[in-house]
Amino acid sequence: MPDNSDCKIATADALTLLLYNQHALGAAIEEITKWLSENGVGSVAASAMSTLETLDRNAQAVTDSITRIRQA
């Protein structure tokens, strides 16, 4: 059975990969939002912007958690 340090490293590494995925999704949503705005679908673009704000808030929380796990 791996020791606690190995588990913390594995957890932090997995969270880091999920954070990278979250950033990639955010970038994709941003591109879609830009296209929607340019093509006259402002209400949908506004909803997408709200989603981006949520992704940003959650990304910071995940980043903070990764930092705490790596420092423990």
N, C-alpha and C positions, 0 to 999 in steps of 0.2 A: 504494500500500500504506500503511495507517495506521501512524503511528509507535508506538513502544512505550508511550507514555503513553495513547494512545487505546485500545490493547489492554488495558491495565491497568484503565482506567475501565470498558470494556465487560465485562471479566471480573468486576470487583467488582459492577457493576450486575446481572449475571446471577446471581451468587451471592446477592446481596441478595434477589432475587425468589424464588430457591429457598428461602432462609431463611424468607421470609414464608409460602411454601407449607408448609414444615415446621412453623411455628407454627400454621397453620390446621389441619393434620392432627392436631397435638397437642391442640388444643382440641376437635376432633371426637372423638378417642379418649377424652379426659377425660369428655366428656358421655356417651359410650357406657358407659364404666366406671362412672360414677355410676348410670346406669340399670340396668346389670347387678347392681351391689351392692344396689340397692333392690328388685330382683326376684329375689333369692335365687340368683344365679349367681356366687357369690363366687370360685370357682376361675378362672373366665374373667376376672373383674374383676382378679384378681391378675396374670394374664398380661398384661392390658392395661396395668396399672400398670408392669410391667417394660418394656413397649414405650415408655411415656412417659419413663421414666428414660433409656432409650437415646436417644430423640429430644432430650431436654434436654442430654445429654452432647455429642451430635453438633452440636446448635445452637450450643453454646459454641465448639466447634472451628471451625465455619464462620464464626462471628462474628469469632473471632481471625484467621482467614485473610483475611477481608474487610478488617479493620483493617490488617493487614500490607500487603496489596495497595494500599490507598488511601494508605498512608504512604510507599510506595516511590517 
